[in-house]
Amino acid sequence: MQNYITKILKIMKRMYLLLFILGCFSVVTLYSQTEPIEKNTVTVYIAPGYDFDNYLSFGFGIDYSRKLTEHWSLSGGFERLAIINSSKSIISKEQVGDEVIYSVTDKKGLYFDWRMTSIPVQLKYHFRKTIYIHFGPSLDLLTDEILGTKVGLGWRAGVGFEHEFSNGITLSLNPYFKADFGNTYTEYYQLVVNLGVGYRF
């Protein structure tokens, strides 16, 4: 029974990855059909958040957005995420005769455990000039000291508020929900607030 469940999970992971790849090809096709007069926006941001496993998190990233129609735009980017810890476990080993003895020491302080790299592809729908919603998949890479690097497929959705100044500079506030599915090693659920500064051209 366990082998059967494992096979089903492997098939589901492949299906999620296939859907992600098909989505990316669709996005590229849509992007290539866009007229060059549409506006582009590049935004750098910080993203403090809360992990549902009772951790505080902190991220930063860059986002490129291209307007497709009056209401729709497409964005993609790169994001790094860290879990904030108040202590860090330091593992040391000592050779005593024929045995190796491991010991763990907790060191107090403020530590950022950089464990997640995400590559999101999002569709945005603009209700007004300053308000939009966004949703779409993300490719997630989790780095763990024990498990190594694992690949997962996630998604995110949220609402955004953006103000553009006359010189093209933009300020944005974007609270959103993000989650991972299809890979139990990278499973997470987070609420994040994205604070960004961009330039529209």
SEDO-265273 format. One record per residue (C-alpha): x, y, z. Coordinates in steps of 0.5 Angstrom, whole numbers, padded with zeros to 4 digits. Last residue first. Layout:
<pts>
PT      x      y      z
PT      X      Y      Z
...
</pts>
This chain:
<pts>
PT      x      y      z
PT   0019   0105  -0037
PT   0017   0104  -0030
PT   0022   0104  -0024
PT   0021   0100  -0018
PT   0021   0101  -0010
PT   0018   0095  -0006
PT   0014   0092   0000
PT   0012   0085   0000
PT   0008   0083   0006
PT   0008   0075   0007
PT   0003   0070   0009
PT   0006   0063   0009
PT   0005   0056   0008
PT   0010   0051   0007
PT   0012   0044   0004
PT   0019   0043   0001
PT   0020   0036   0003
PT   0013   0034   0002
PT   0013   0036  -0005
PT   0007   0037  -0010
PT   0005   0043  -0006
PT   0008   0049  -0004
PT   0004   0055  -0001
PT   0004   0063  -0001
PT  -0001   0068   0001
PT   0000   0075  -0001
PT   0000   0082   0002
PT   0003   0087  -0003
PT   0005   0094  -0002
PT   0008   0098  -0008
PT   0012   0105  -0009
PT   0013   0107  -0016
PT   0018   0111  -0020
PT   0016   0113  -0027
PT   0018   0121  -0026
PT   0011   0123  -0025
PT   0010   0118  -0019
PT   0007   0111  -0019
PT   0003   0109  -0013
PT   0002   0101  -0013
PT  -0003   0097  -0008
PT  -0003   0090  -0009
PT  -0007   0084  -0007
PT  -0005   0076  -0006
PT  -0004   0070  -0009
PT   0002   0065  -0009
PT   0003   0058  -0012
PT   0008   0052  -0011
PT   0012   0047  -0014
PT   0018   0044  -0011
PT   0025   0042  -0012
PT   0030   0039  -0006
PT   0037   0041  -0005
PT   0040   0037   0001
PT   0036   0033   0006
PT   0040   0034   0012
PT   0043   0041   0011
PT   0037   0043   0008
PT   0036   0048   0001
PT   0029   0048  -0001
PT   0028   0050  -0009
PT   0021   0053  -0011
PT   0019   0054  -0018
PT   0013   0059  -0017
PT   0006   0058  -0020
PT   0000   0064  -0021
PT  -0004   0069  -0018
PT  -0004   0077  -0018
PT  -0010   0082  -0016
PT  -0009   0090  -0017
PT  -0010   0096  -0014
PT  -0007   0103  -0016
PT  -0009   0105  -0023
PT  -0015   0101  -0022
PT  -0018   0094  -0023
PT  -0011   0091  -0025
PT  -0011   0084  -0026
PT  -0004   0081  -0025
PT  -0001   0074  -0028
PT   0005   0071  -0024
PT   0011   0067  -0025
PT   0015   0066  -0019
PT   0022   0063  -0019
PT   0023   0062  -0011
PT   0029   0060  -0007
PT   0028   0058   0000
PT   0033   0056   0006
PT   0037   0062   0008
PT   0037   0061   0016
PT   0037   0068   0018
PT   0040   0068   0025
PT   0039   0073   0031
PT   0042   0071   0037
PT   0043   0065   0042
PT   0048   0059   0041
PT   0045   0052   0042
PT   0050   0047   0043
PT   0050   0040   0040
PT   0054   0034   0041
PT   0057   0028   0037
PT   0061   0023   0040
PT   0065   0019   0035
PT   0068   0012   0037
PT   0074   0008   0036
PT   0078   0012   0042
PT   0074   0018   0043
PT   0074   0022   0037
PT   0070   0029   0038
PT   0064   0032   0034
PT   0061   0039   0034
PT   0054   0041   0032
PT   0052   0048   0033
PT   0045   0049   0034
PT   0043   0057   0032
PT   0038   0061   0037
PT   0033   0067   0036
PT   0031   0064   0029
PT   0029   0068   0023
PT   0027   0063   0017
PT   0030   0066   0010
PT   0027   0067   0003
PT   0030   0069  -0003
PT   0026   0071  -0009
PT   0027   0072  -0017
PT   0022   0074  -0022
PT   0016   0074  -0026
PT   0011   0078  -0028
PT   0005   0079  -0033
PT   0000   0084  -0034
PT  -0007   0085  -0035
PT  -0012   0091  -0035
PT  -0011   0095  -0041
PT  -0007   0089  -0044
PT  -0001   0086  -0044
PT   0003   0090  -0039
PT   0010   0087  -0037
PT   0013   0086  -0030
PT   0020   0084  -0028
PT   0020   0083  -0020
PT   0027   0083  -0016
PT   0027   0079  -0009
PT   0028   0080  -0002
PT   0025   0075   0004
PT   0024   0075   0011
PT   0021   0070   0016
PT   0018   0069   0022
PT   0017   0062   0025
PT   0010   0059   0028
PT   0010   0053   0023
PT   0005   0058   0019
PT   0010   0062   0017
PT   0010   0069   0018
PT   0013   0075   0013
PT   0017   0080   0012
PT   0018   0081   0004
PT   0023   0086   0002
PT   0023   0089  -0005
PT   0026   0091  -0012
PT   0021   0093  -0018
PT   0022   0093  -0025
PT   0016   0095  -0029
PT   0015   0095  -0037
PT   0010   0099  -0041
PT   0007   0097  -0047
PT   0009   0100  -0053
PT   0013   0093  -0056
PT   0006   0090  -0057
PT   0005   0083  -0054
PT   0005   0077  -0058
PT   0012   0075  -0055
PT   0009   0075  -0048
PT   0003   0071  -0050
PT   0008   0066  -0053
PT   0012   0066  -0047
PT   0007   0066  -0042
PT   0004   0059  -0045
PT   0011   0056  -0045
PT   0011   0058  -0038
PT   0004   0055  -0036
PT   0006   0049  -0040
PT   0013   0048  -0036
PT   0009   0049  -0029
PT   0003   0044  -0032
PT   0009   0039  -0033
PT   0012   0040  -0026
PT   0005   0039  -0023
PT   0004   0033  -0027
PT   0011   0030  -0025
PT   0010   0031  -0018
PT   0003   0028  -0018
PT   0006   0022  -0022
PT   0011   0021  -0016
PT   0006   0022  -0011
PT   0002   0016  -0014
PT   0008   0012  -0014
PT   0009   0013  -0007
PT   0002   0012  -0005
PT   0003   0005  -0009
PT   0009   0003  -0005
PT   0006   0005   0002
PT   0000   0000   0000
</pts>
